[in-house]
Amino acid sequence: MIINHITYSVSDITEAVLFYNKLFGKSPIAYGEALAYYDLDGIWFALNQENVSRVETYSHVAFFSDDLEKLKSHLGEVGIRYELGRLRHSNEFVSIYIRDMDMNLIEFHTGNLKNRLLHYKEYRDDIKISEAL
């Protein structure tokens, strides 16, 4: 199975497009009255305008970043605030989090699934890891 697309609901498509243009450093490949589509290295990232009432949750999409310092610099230049991800253990990989105006959460993470599972296998007896690892 592969991801077809990711969609976030937003309350104002114009405001959201301005935010995501700054975040991604690019414009949408399709833009209409109530939608915008971005091509993020082959991932279809969609915004749909609708009546939303957001609360903060941990539900999010995470993108890989091999240079968080460069990303932090970019975010500072375009005026987007971020929070550092919580470091759970000294050998875990780091991340940063960003929320848009509708409380949608986006993470930029430096690790991958294999790294996380190896960490759990070594340090977490309460989590069962498949022998396929």
QUIQUIDA-V362022 format. One record per backbone hydrogen bond with DSSP energy under -1.0 kcal/mol. NH is the residue of the N-H (numbers start at 0). CO is the residue of the C=O. If there is no record, write none. Layout:
[[NH,CO] [NH,CO]]
This chain:
[[5,43] [7,45] [9,47] [15,11] [16,12] [17,13] [18,14] [19,15] [20,16] [21,17] [22,18] [23,19] [24,20] [28,36] [29,36] [31,34] [35,46] [36,29] [37,44] [39,42] [42,39] [44,37] [45,5] [46,35] [47,7] [48,33] [49,9] [60,104] [62,106] [64,108] [70,66] [71,67] [72,68] [73,69] [74,70] [75,71] [76,72] [77,73] [79,74] [82,96] [84,94] [91,88] [95,107] [96,82] [97,105] [99,103] [102,99] [105,97] [106,60] [107,95] [108,62] [109,93] [115,111] [116,112] [117,113] [118,114] [119,115] [120,116] [121,117] [122,118] [123,119] [126,123] [132,129]]
